[in-house]
C-alpha cells in the first residue's frame, strides 16, 4: 500500500512517469526528521525510510503521460501561496498499512491553502485528485509493529517551496528525483 492507504501502483508504462507534488525538506529539517525516524524505530521496529526520500505528499498523481508534464507545470504555476512554518509534533501509527509517521497536530492555514489551490488547478486540468482531507505527515517507518505512541521532539519545518517529484522503483526501493521547484511568496 502507498502512504495514503491506496494499493501498490501498477508498473509505470512506457511514456509515463510516476509523479507526485510534495514538500521537500531542507538539510536541517531532513536531519531532524531522520533523528525522529531513528527514535520511532527503537520503539516500533520496521523498515526506516531513507533520509533522501523523506517528504510530505501534497498531491499524488501516479502514472502520468510524459506529454502531460507541461500541463502539470502550468497547474503549479497558478499556485499563489505564502511561505509558512509547519510544526510536526505528533507521532502516529496506521495499523492498516503498518506505517509509522510524524505529522502536524494542527496544519497552518497556508498549508491547507497550498494543498487546496494545487488540487483545484489539477482537477480543472483533468488530473486525479484525492477527495479525502489532507493530513500533513512524513512516513518514517514501513512494516512497523507500532505500539504505544512515544513523545517526540517537534520538528519545525520552514516551508518556502514545493516540488514535482518523479518516483522510480528499483530493487532496493523507491528513488525520488525532483523535476521542478516552485517558490512560495514571502
N, C-alpha and C positions, 0 to 999 in steps of 0.2 A: 504494500500500500504506500501511497505517497504521503507526505506530511499533512496534506489536507484531508486524508482519510479516503482518498479515491483508490481504486485498484491500480496495480502497477501498469505503466503505459505500455502500449504496443511498441515494437521496434520502430525506429524512425525510418520512414520510407525515403527512397531516393528523391532528391529535390525538395526535401523538407528539413527543418531544424526543430529540435525540441527546445522551446523558449519559455522564459518567464521574466516578468518585471520584478525587481527586488530593491530593497535597501541593502547596500553593500558596506560593511563596516570598515572604518579606517584601521590602521595598525593597532592603536591603543585599545580601541573597542574590541577588535578581534582577539587580542591578548586577554582581555578581561573575560570575554565570553568563553575562551578556551580554558581559562582557570576554573570558571564555573562548571564547565563540562567535566573537568577532572574531578571536582568536588562531588558532583552528582554521580559520577561513575563509581566513586568509592562507596556510595550508599546503595546504588541500584544496579551496578554492573551494566552489561550490554556492550554495544559497539559504539565507541565515541566517534563523533563526526570529526573529520579532518578540519583543522583551523581554516584552511583556504576555501572551505565550502560553506562556512557559516554566513547566514543571511536571513532576511525576513522577506518572504514572498509577498508581493503586492498583488500580482495577477499571474496565475499560471495559464499559459497558452497551449502547452503541449506541442504535438507535432504540427508545425506550421509551414506551408509552402514558402520556399525561398523568395518567390516573386511577390510575396506579401510584406516583405521587410520594409519597403518604403511606406506602406500604409501604416505599419506599426510605428515607424519613426514619426509620421505625421500625427498619429494619436498622441504620442508622448509630447510632441512639440506644443500641443494645445494646453498642456497642464500648467496652470499658474498656481503655485502654492508657495508658502513661506517655509524657510528653514525652521527647525524646531529641535528640542531635546526630547528624546524618548528614554524613559527610565524603565528598564527591565528589572522588575523587583519581585516576580512571582514565579517560583519553580512549579512545574506540574508534570503529570504523567497521564498519557492517554492509554488506557488498558487495551482498547480495541485494536490498536496498531503498535503497542509496546514502545511508544516514543516518550522520551524524557525531554522536556523543553524548559526554556526560560522566557517569560512573557511580561507584558506590561499589565499591572493591576488596573491601570487607568490609561487609556490611549489619549494623547493630546488631540484637540480638535484639528490641528494642522495635519496630523497623520491620517485621521479619518477623511479629511477633505482631499488629501492627496489620493488615497485609495478610491474614493467616490468619483473624483474628477477623471482619473485614469480609466476606471471601469466604464463610466459613461461614454468616454471617447471610444473605447474599444467596442462597446456594444453598438454604437452608432456606425462603426465600420465593419460590423458583422463578424467580430471576433468573439470567442466564447468567454463568458463572464460567470464567475461563481456567484450564485444568488445568496449564499449563506453570509451571515455577518462576518466581517473580517476580524480575526483575532491575532493581533501582532505577537509573534513568538519566533524564537530561534530554536530549531531542532538541535539538541546537543547529544542525544543518545538514541540509538535504534536497538531493537531486540533486547530491551531492558526489562528487568523484573519489576521495577517500580517499588513501591512501598511507602513508608511514612515520608512525607514531604519535608526535607530539611530546609532550614532557613539558609538563604543565600545572600551574599553581599549584592546590593543593587549594582547594575551596570548602567552607567549614564552614556547614552549614545547621541552625540551631536549629529543630527541628520541635516545634511546640506545638499544632497543629491539623491537620485535614484538611477537604476541601470536596467538595461535589457541584457539578459544572460542567455547564453547557449549552453545546454547540458549535453554532454557526450558520455554514454555509459561504456566503461572499459571493464575488463575482468577484475580490476582492483577497486571498482566503484565508479561513482559519477565524478566527472571533472567539469568544472564550470569555466566559461570564458566570457568576460564582459565584452559585449559587442559595442555598446554605446552608453554614454552617461548624459544625464540632464541635470543641470544645477537648479536649485530652488532659490527663490528670492530671499534676500537677507532682510 
